[in-house]
Amino acid sequence: MDLFTYLIPAALIAVASVLAVGIYALFRGGDFGRSYSNKLMRLRVVMQAVAIAVLMGALWWRTRH
């Protein structure tokens, strides 16, 4: 087992969690929605970039070894 066995699911869970909270904030509205929905969607994009980087790192690592 290598580190990517744990990093890939962790990255995917992080993306799904931020997406779920962001959608909740978007549909809830009010002060919470105004304050956090856009910030959470931006964080989701960053988390997706991290998840893609982890997946590409795993692919590179596994084809190298």
C-alpha positions in Angstrom: 0.0 0.0 0.0 1.2 3.4 -0.8 0.3 7.0 0.3 -2.0 7.4 -2.7 -4.3 4.7 -1.4 -5.4 7.2 1.3 -4.8 10.5 -0.5 -7.2 9.8 -3.4 -10.3 9.0 -1.3 -9.5 11.9 1.1 -9.3 14.3 -1.8 -12.5 13.1 -3.3 -14.3 13.3 0.0 -13.0 16.8 0.5 -14.4 17.9 -2.9 -17.7 16.3 -2.2 -18.0 17.9 1.2 -17.2 21.4 0.1 -19.6 20.9 -2.8 -22.4 19.8 -0.5 -21.9 22.6 1.9 -21.7 25.1 -1.0 -24.9 23.9 -2.5 -26.6 24.0 0.9 -25.4 27.6 1.4 -26.6 28.5 -2.1 -30.1 27.2 -1.6 -30.4 28.4 2.1 -29.9 32.0 1.1 -30.0 34.8 3.7 -26.9 36.1 5.3 -25.2 32.7 5.4 -25.8 32.1 1.7 -24.7 35.6 0.7 -21.5 35.3 2.8 -20.4 31.8 2.0 -21.9 30.3 -1.2 -19.5 32.0 -3.6 -16.5 31.4 -1.3 -17.3 27.8 -0.9 -17.7 27.3 -4.7 -14.3 28.9 -5.2 -12.9 26.6 -2.5 -14.5 23.7 -4.4 -12.6 24.6 -7.6 -9.3 24.7 -5.6 -10.1 21.3 -4.0 -10.9 19.9 -7.4 -7.5 21.1 -8.7 -5.8 19.4 -5.7 -7.7 16.2 -6.3 -6.6 16.2 -10.0 -3.0 16.8 -8.9 -3.2 13.9 -6.5 -4.7 11.6 -9.2 -2.0 12.7 -11.7 0.6 12.1 -9.1 -0.7 8.6 -8.4 -0.8 7.9 -12.1 2.8 9.1 -12.6 4.0 7.2 -9.5 2.3 3.9 -10.5 3.6 4.0 -14.0 7.1 4.7 -12.8 7.3 1.8 -10.4 
